[in-house]
Amino acid sequence: MARDYAPAAFAARIAGRSRLVLTRHVLFPMSQINRYLLRNAARVIAVSSGVEPNLRRIFPENKIVSIPNGIGMERFGRYEAANSNSQFRENYGIPSDARIVATVGELKPLKGQEEFVLAAAEIAKEDPHAYFMSVGKDSSAQGQFKRRLRRLVSVFGLEDRFIFLDWLDDTAPLLRAAEVFVSASHSESFGLAILEAMASSKPVVATSTAGACELIEDGRSGILVDPKDPVAIARAVKSVLGDVQLSKRLGAEAHKRAVSGFSLEKMVSATEELYSELIAVQSPKAPDIN
């Protein structure tokens, strides 16, 4: 909602020499009043190319800079021990021969969990070893959305093969154990959960949101399908589960793309460079002592 932007802009005006840098993480358009309220912003960082168009409605082109989100890749390489996969499965009562299809995201319609459940029903018809995990807290009133999802799971008779987790302190063990990661979002500005799966060398099936398209090269480092299409999601997941070589190739390419384009080091370096540039412009010229 960008409620913090205006107070920050006001504080920067009072401070005089401060340089205000804003970061925009979402796709939602900003109110036109921000043209006036935020006119003293020195730069506005967009975390993906999908975020940029709405920023152009408020800020001059020369103030907008794209710096993609990054994550610490080494965190997803810690779980190489042979028993890490079996330990995770044991913790949640998942059979050793189960093939886990996972999704991560706040429980709300925009994140596409309903489509994920519908896709799971299609996958389960042909794959008796497929298990499904959805990680994310329910933000709806009295948890009504999660109850709706559970009822849908029950309708398809998947109660014994579908696990809902409100929270994981670390997603790395889940991603290590999963066969496929799914992002069924209707809209996504970037997709940190997708990036974590890519860093974990997992094949990703994602809807073609702005964020997913930023991260995934369709058919190379993942598979993109149309939003709100559970049949297409199911078809893509089944193609990965049914082809070991395809799964390995997509996972390897995903990891390569994550490391080369979206590391924490790359994000920090670009941000630091921007700050240094702004400080250099703001700094007074050194006095001539000769």
Secondary structure as UniProt FT lines:
FT   TURN            3..4
FT   HELIX           5..15
FT   STRAND          20..24
FT   TURN            32..33
FT   HELIX           34..37
FT   TURN            38..40
FT   STRAND          41..46
FT   TURN            49..51
FT   HELIX           52..55
FT   TURN            56..58
FT   HELIX           61..63
FT   STRAND          64..66
FT   HELIX           73..77
FT   TURN            82..83
FT   HELIX           84..91
FT   TURN            92..93
FT   TURN            96..97
FT   STRAND          99..104
FT   HELIX           109..111
FT   HELIX           113..126
FT   TURN            128..129
FT   STRAND          130..135
FT   HELIX           141..143
FT   HELIX           144..155
FT   TURN            156..157
FT   HELIX           159..161
FT   STRAND          162..165
FT   HELIX           172..177
FT   STRAND          180..183
FT   HELIX           192..199
FT   TURN            200..201
FT   STRAND          204..207
FT   HELIX           210..215
FT   TURN            219..221
FT   STRAND          222..225
FT   TURN            227..228
FT   HELIX           230..241
FT   HELIX           244..261
FT   HELIX           264..282
//
